[in-house]
Amino acid sequence: MFSEGRRRTNKNAELKTTGREDMPGFEDGRIEYRQIRGDEICRELFSTFIRHQVVTKCWRKENGKWLVRDAPFIDDWSEKDYETLTVCLKHTVDSGGFVYGAFYDGRLKGFVSVESGLFGGEHRYLDLSSIHVSEDMRGNGMGKELFLAAVKWAKSKGAAKLYISSHSAVESQAFYKTMGCVEAQMYHQKHVEAEPFDCQLEFAVEQRGQI
């Protein structure tokens, strides 16, 4: 949905609640992880979500080699981007996909989405179409929890791997590397054409227990 400059964006919700002791640096409050229903997705859901990200360096593939290059910009979402995001996430839910959120004191502070429909032949990919943590909540393990929830869901749907067209910022790629993601064996041409500076990654769902 949203990438560099514009990051793509069931009633029985799965719940996971974490107290402050598991989230160092958080003020008093509780983190609740659960699936997000389609009827919840609206602009108001993101009223306290801060997309803002200052990027200075990005990974670029040049002549078959990955190099870090200066690429300063500020990544943020406009009202139009939030409108597009809500439409995309609603479509994900309506088409049988997965949208899962992290709520701090009832306010959405992180989310991940996975599209339905396997692709890539023997690779059996499912597309992790977005994963974001609000600027004020980064660095406390929320992204990992969201990623693991996506992996668990994808595995339950018969996927062998998650496919991720990912932001190429050095910090973003450090997160994916920590999770165990590697360069995709097969590039999804639609993603490459939509976001040519993204890094095309994959994650084997059987690795989940090793994170």
Secondary structure as GFF3:
##gff-version 3
##sequence-region A 1 211
A	DSSP	beta_strand	16	18	.	.	.	ID=ss1
A	DSSP	three_ten_helix	20	22	.	.	.	ID=ss2
A	DSSP	beta_strand	31	35	.	.	.	ID=ss3
A	DSSP	three_ten_helix	38	40	.	.	.	ID=ss4
A	DSSP	three_ten_helix	43	46	.	.	.	ID=ss5
A	DSSP	beta_strand	53	62	.	.	.	ID=ss6
A	DSSP	beta_strand	65	75	.	.	.	ID=ss7
A	DSSP	alpha_helix	79	94	.	.	.	ID=ss8
A	DSSP	beta_strand	98	104	.	.	.	ID=ss9
A	DSSP	beta_strand	107	114	.	.	.	ID=ss10
A	DSSP	three_ten_helix	121	123	.	.	.	ID=ss11
A	DSSP	beta_strand	125	133	.	.	.	ID=ss12
A	DSSP	three_ten_helix	135	137	.	.	.	ID=ss13
A	DSSP	alpha_helix	142	156	.	.	.	ID=ss14
A	DSSP	beta_strand	161	166	.	.	.	ID=ss15
A	DSSP	alpha_helix	170	179	.	.	.	ID=ss16
A	DSSP	beta_strand	182	183	.	.	.	ID=ss17
A	DSSP	alpha_helix	189	194	.	.	.	ID=ss18
A	DSSP	beta_strand	199	204	.	.	.	ID=ss19
A	DSSP	three_ten_helix	205	210	.	.	.	ID=ss20
###
